[in-house]
């Protein structure tokens, strides 16, 4: 059974006549990386917002572990943005620590958990204690990934997470996502314009004319084994 499933989902802005998404059906399983490609304006970020529970005005059905998505919303998913959205005046550890505190997981110490999560994405104690402004773009994205793990989510959605990075840093970030999927069983969904990021994916999807399909042209629902 899919961790998250979309069944005949459509979405339009402000009640517009044209749907951004039209009858999208797809399933997303744990332990896999999914990439969603498409032209600018095709609705990729909108789709990601729906998966993350950040947008709720749609027709059709989105279910998380068989439960209507309106009951899980954003507290069951880790969200990663291209622009990082970090507190620049704070240290890497302080950024992650705040998210740990907000998650309610701070029973054994939010700071200790923050250092642990930063270590998981390849940042040692010295870099964890640096101000975000003193970190490179690749390091800042690692902080953003660590912050997204504060809730220990089963689902991670990332909007162009390597869009501002060079090839070396892109490789490093994608290797982190692979580890999260392979070793921790997390479902990772990535929206990307990159031609190389989909090479890391288990399932490659394409969004075109408001509809989602596997890159090989097969229906996304069939490719991902979603609930019918």
DRENDO-1510 file (C-alpha; in Angstrom, 1 decimal, always signed):
<recs>
REC; n; res; u; v; w
REC; 1; UNK; +0.0; +0.0; +0.0 .
REC; 2; UNK; +1.3; +3.5; -0.9 .
REC; 3; UNK; +2.4; +5.7; +2.0 .
REC; 4; UNK; +0.7; +8.6; +0.2 .
REC; 5; UNK; -1.9; +8.4; -2.6 .
REC; 6; UNK; -3.6; +10.9; -4.9 .
REC; 7; UNK; -6.8; +9.9; -6.5 .
REC; 8; UNK; -8.3; +12.1; -9.3 .
REC; 9; UNK; -6.9; +15.3; -7.8 .
REC; 10; UNK; -7.6; +18.6; -9.5 .
REC; 11; UNK; -6.6; +22.1; -8.4 .
REC; 12; UNK; -7.1; +25.6; -9.7 .
REC; 13; UNK; -6.2; +29.0; -8.3 .
REC; 14; UNK; -9.0; +31.4; -7.2 .
REC; 15; UNK; -11.7; +29.4; -8.8 .
REC; 16; UNK; -10.2; +29.8; -12.2 .
REC; 17; UNK; -11.6; +28.0; -15.2 .
REC; 18; UNK; -8.3; +26.3; -16.0 .
REC; 19; UNK; -7.1; +23.6; -13.7 .
REC; 20; UNK; -3.4; +23.7; -12.8 .
REC; 21; UNK; -3.7; +20.0; -12.0 .
REC; 22; UNK; -6.3; +17.8; -13.8 .
REC; 23; UNK; -7.3; +14.4; -12.4 .
REC; 24; UNK; -3.9; +13.5; -11.0 .
REC; 25; UNK; -3.7; +9.9; -9.6 .
REC; 26; UNK; -0.4; +8.6; -8.2 .
REC; 27; UNK; +1.0; +6.7; -5.3 .
REC; 28; UNK; +4.2; +7.2; -3.3 .
REC; 29; UNK; +5.9; +4.5; -1.3 .
REC; 30; UNK; +8.4; +4.5; +1.5 .
REC; 31; UNK; +12.0; +3.6; +0.8 .
REC; 32; UNK; +11.9; +5.2; -2.7 .
REC; 33; UNK; +13.0; +8.5; -4.3 .
REC; 34; UNK; +10.6; +10.1; -6.8 .
REC; 35; UNK; +11.4; +13.0; -9.1 .
REC; 36; UNK; +8.8; +15.2; -10.7 .
REC; 37; UNK; +10.0; +17.1; -13.8 .
REC; 38; UNK; +8.1; +19.6; -16.0 .
REC; 39; UNK; +8.3; +23.0; -17.6 .
REC; 40; UNK; +8.1; +26.2; -15.5 .
REC; 41; UNK; +4.5; +26.9; -14.6 .
REC; 42; UNK; +3.4; +23.3; -15.1 .
REC; 43; UNK; +2.2; +23.0; -11.5 .
REC; 44; UNK; +5.1; +21.1; -9.9 .
REC; 45; UNK; +5.3; +23.3; -6.8 .
REC; 46; UNK; +1.5; +23.2; -6.5 .
REC; 47; UNK; +1.6; +19.5; -6.6 .
REC; 48; UNK; +4.4; +19.4; -4.0 .
REC; 49; UNK; +2.3; +21.8; -1.7 .
REC; 50; UNK; -0.6; +19.4; -1.9 .
REC; 51; UNK; +1.6; +16.4; -1.0 .
REC; 52; UNK; +3.0; +18.3; +1.9 .
REC; 53; UNK; -0.5; +19.3; +3.2 .
REC; 54; UNK; +0.4; +23.0; +2.7 .
REC; 55; UNK; -2.5; +23.5; +0.2 .
REC; 56; UNK; -5.9; +22.0; +1.0 .
REC; 57; UNK; -8.3; +23.5; -1.5 .
REC; 58; UNK; -8.6; +20.7; -4.2 .
REC; 59; UNK; -11.0; +18.2; -5.6 .
REC; 60; UNK; -10.4; +14.5; -5.4 .
REC; 61; UNK; -8.7; +12.6; -2.7 .
REC; 62; UNK; -5.3; +12.6; -1.0 .
REC; 63; UNK; -4.6; +10.0; +1.6 .
REC; 64; UNK; -1.7; +9.4; +3.9 .
REC; 65; UNK; -1.5; +5.8; +5.2 .
REC; 66; UNK; -5.1; +5.5; +4.2 .
REC; 67; UNK; -6.2; +8.6; +6.2 .
REC; 68; UNK; -7.6; +11.7; +4.6 .
REC; 69; UNK; -4.7; +14.2; +4.1 .
REC; 70; UNK; -6.5; +16.9; +6.0 .
REC; 71; UNK; -5.8; +14.9; +9.2 .
REC; 72; UNK; -2.0; +14.7; +8.7 .
REC; 73; UNK; -1.2; +18.1; +7.2 .
REC; 74; UNK; +2.3; +19.4; +7.4 .
REC; 75; UNK; +3.3; +17.9; +10.8 .
REC; 76; UNK; +3.8; +14.5; +9.2 .
REC; 77; UNK; +6.1; +15.7; +6.4 .
REC; 78; UNK; +9.5; +17.3; +6.1 .
REC; 79; UNK; +9.7; +20.1; +3.6 .
REC; 80; UNK; +12.9; +21.4; +1.9 .
REC; 81; UNK; +13.0; +24.6; -0.1 .
REC; 82; UNK; +15.4; +25.7; -2.8 .
REC; 83; UNK; +16.0; +29.0; -1.0 .
REC; 84; UNK; +16.8; +27.1; +2.3 .
REC; 85; UNK; +14.6; +29.5; +4.4 .
REC; 86; UNK; +17.0; +29.4; +7.3 .
REC; 87; UNK; +17.5; +31.9; +10.1 .
REC; 88; UNK; +20.7; +33.5; +8.8 .
REC; 89; UNK; +21.8; +35.2; +12.0 .
REC; 90; UNK; +21.6; +31.9; +13.9 .
REC; 91; UNK; +24.0; +28.9; +13.9 .
REC; 92; UNK; +23.2; +25.7; +12.0 .
REC; 93; UNK; +22.6; +24.0; +15.3 .
REC; 94; UNK; +20.3; +26.7; +16.5 .
REC; 95; UNK; +18.2; +26.5; +13.3 .
REC; 96; UNK; +17.7; +22.7; +13.7 .
REC; 97; UNK; +17.3; +23.0; +17.5 .
REC; 98; UNK; +14.3; +25.4; +17.0 .
REC; 99; UNK; +12.6; +22.9; +14.7 .
REC; 100; UNK; +13.3; +20.1; +17.2 .
REC; 101; UNK; +11.7; +22.1; +20.0 .
REC; 102; UNK; +8.6; +22.9; +17.8 .
REC; 103; UNK; +8.3; +19.2; +16.9 .
REC; 104; UNK; +7.9; +18.1; +20.6 .
REC; 105; UNK; +10.8; +15.7; +20.3 .
REC; 106; UNK; +13.1; +17.5; +22.8 .
REC; 107; UNK; +12.7; +15.0; +25.6 .
REC; 108; UNK; +16.4; +14.2; +25.7 .
REC; 109; UNK; +17.6; +17.6; +24.7 .
REC; 110; UNK; +16.8; +19.6; +21.6 .
REC; 111; UNK; +20.5; +20.6; +21.1 .
REC; 112; UNK; +21.7; +17.0; +21.3 .
REC; 113; UNK; +19.2; +16.0; +18.7 .
REC; 114; UNK; +20.2; +18.9; +16.5 .
REC; 115; UNK; +23.8; +17.9; +16.5 .
REC; 116; UNK; +22.8; +14.4; +15.7 .
REC; 117; UNK; +20.7; +15.4; +12.7 .
REC; 118; UNK; +23.4; +17.7; +11.4 .
REC; 119; UNK; +25.9; +14.9; +11.7 .
REC; 120; UNK; +23.6; +12.7; +9.7 .
REC; 121; UNK; +23.8; +15.1; +6.8 .
REC; 122; UNK; +27.6; +15.4; +7.0 .
REC; 123; UNK; +28.1; +18.5; +9.1 .
REC; 124; UNK; +30.5; +18.2; +12.1 .
REC; 125; UNK; +30.3; +20.0; +15.4 .
REC; 126; UNK; +32.5; +22.9; +14.2 .
REC; 127; UNK; +30.3; +23.6; +11.2 .
REC; 128; UNK; +27.1; +23.1; +13.3 .
REC; 129; UNK; +28.2; +25.9; +15.5 .
REC; 130; UNK; +28.9; +28.3; +12.7 .
REC; 131; UNK; +26.5; +31.1; +11.8 .
REC; 132; UNK; +24.5; +30.1; +8.7 .
REC; 133; UNK; +25.9; +33.1; +6.8 .
REC; 134; UNK; +29.3; +31.6; +7.2 .
REC; 135; UNK; +28.3; +28.3; +5.5 .
REC; 136; UNK; +28.5; +27.5; +1.8 .
REC; 137; UNK; +25.3; +27.0; -0.2 .
REC; 138; UNK; +25.8; +23.2; -0.1 .
REC; 139; UNK; +26.2; +23.3; +3.6 .
REC; 140; UNK; +23.2; +25.5; +4.1 .
REC; 141; UNK; +21.1; +23.0; +2.1 .
REC; 142; UNK; +22.4; +20.3; +4.4 .
REC; 143; UNK; +21.2; +22.3; +7.4 .
REC; 144; UNK; +17.8; +22.7; +5.7 .
REC; 145; UNK; +17.6; +18.9; +5.2 .
REC; 146; UNK; +18.6; +18.3; +8.9 .
REC; 147; UNK; +15.9; +20.7; +10.0 .
REC; 148; UNK; +13.3; +18.9; +7.9 .
REC; 149; UNK; +14.2; +15.7; +9.8 .
REC; 150; UNK; +13.3; +17.2; +13.2 .
REC; 151; UNK; +9.8; +15.6; +13.0 .
REC; 152; UNK; +11.3; +12.3; +12.0 .
REC; 153; UNK; +8.9; +12.3; +9.0 .
REC; 154; UNK; +8.2; +9.3; +6.8 .
REC; 155; UNK; +7.6; +11.7; +3.8 .
REC; 156; UNK; +10.1; +14.3; +2.7 .
REC; 157; UNK; +9.2; +16.7; -0.1 .
REC; 158; UNK; +11.9; +18.9; -1.7 .
REC; 159; UNK; +11.3; +21.8; -4.1 .
REC; 160; UNK; +14.4; +22.2; -6.4 .
REC; 161; UNK; +16.8; +21.3; -3.5 .
REC; 162; UNK; +19.9; +21.3; -5.8 .
REC; 163; UNK; +18.8; +24.3; -8.0 .
REC; 164; UNK; +21.4; +26.6; -6.5 .
REC; 165; UNK; +24.2; +24.1; -6.2 .
REC; 166; UNK; +27.1; +23.1; -8.3 .
REC; 167; UNK; +27.5; +19.5; -9.6 .
REC; 168; UNK; +29.6; +18.3; -6.6 .
REC; 169; UNK; +27.2; +19.7; -4.0 .
REC; 170; UNK; +24.3; +18.3; -6.0 .
REC; 171; UNK; +25.8; +14.8; -5.8 .
REC; 172; UNK; +26.3; +15.2; -2.1 .
REC; 173; UNK; +22.7; +16.2; -1.5 .
REC; 174; UNK; +21.3; +13.4; -3.6 .
REC; 175; UNK; +23.5; +10.9; -1.8 .
REC; 176; UNK; +21.9; +12.1; +1.5 .
REC; 177; UNK; +18.4; +11.6; +0.0 .
REC; 178; UNK; +19.4; +8.1; -1.2 .
REC; 179; UNK; +20.6; +7.2; +2.3 .
REC; 180; UNK; +17.3; +8.5; +3.9 .
REC; 181; UNK; +15.3; +6.3; +1.4 .
REC; 182; UNK; +17.5; +3.2; +1.4 .
REC; 183; UNK; +18.5; +3.0; +5.1 .
REC; 184; UNK; +15.6; +4.7; +6.9 .
REC; 185; UNK; +12.7; +3.8; +4.5 .
REC; 186; UNK; +11.6; +7.4; +3.9 .
REC; 187; UNK; +9.7; +8.4; +0.9 .
REC; 188; UNK; +11.5; +11.3; -0.9 .
REC; 189; UNK; +9.6; +13.3; -3.5 .
REC; 190; UNK; +11.7; +15.9; -5.4 .
REC; 191; UNK; +10.6; +18.6; -7.9 .
REC; 192; UNK; +13.5; +19.4; -10.2 .
REC; 193; UNK; +14.6; +21.0; -13.4 .
REC; 194; UNK; +17.9; +19.2; -13.3 .
REC; 195; UNK; +18.7; +16.7; -15.9 .
REC; 196; UNK; +20.9; +14.7; -13.5 .
REC; 197; UNK; +18.8; +14.5; -10.4 .
REC; 198; UNK; +16.3; +12.0; -11.9 .
REC; 199; UNK; +19.2; +9.6; -12.3 .
REC; 200; UNK; +19.1; +9.1; -8.6 .
REC; 201; UNK; +15.3; +8.3; -8.6 .
REC; 202; UNK; +13.6; +5.0; -8.3 .
REC; 203; UNK; +10.5; +6.5; -10.1 .
REC; 204; UNK; +10.8; +9.4; -12.6 .
REC; 205; UNK; +7.5; +11.3; -13.1 .
REC; 206; UNK; +6.6; +14.1; -15.5 .
REC; 207; UNK; +4.0; +16.8; -15.1 .
REC; 208; UNK; +2.6; +18.1; -18.3 .
REC; 209; UNK; -0.8; +19.8; -19.2 .
REC; 210; UNK; -1.9; +19.3; -15.6 .
REC; 211; UNK; -1.4; +15.6; -15.6 .
REC; 212; UNK; +1.2; +13.3; -14.0 .
REC; 213; UNK; +2.8; +10.4; -15.8 .
REC; 214; UNK; +5.8; +8.2; -15.5 .
REC; 215; UNK; +8.7; +9.4; -17.6 .
REC; 216; UNK; +8.3; +6.3; -19.8 .
REC; 217; UNK; +4.7; +7.3; -20.6 .
REC; 218; UNK; +3.0; +4.8; -18.3 .
REC; 219; UNK; +0.3; +6.1; -15.9 .
REC; 220; UNK; +1.7; +7.3; -12.7 .
REC; 221; UNK; -0.8; +5.4; -10.6 .
REC; 222; UNK; +0.2; +2.1; -12.3 .
REC; 223; UNK; +3.9; +2.9; -12.0 .
REC; 224; UNK; +3.8; +3.7; -8.3 .
REC; 225; UNK; +1.4; +1.0; -7.1 .
REC; 226; UNK; -1.1; +3.4; -5.6 .
REC; 227; UNK; -4.4; +2.3; -4.1 .
REC; 228; UNK; -7.1; +2.1; -6.8 .
</recs>
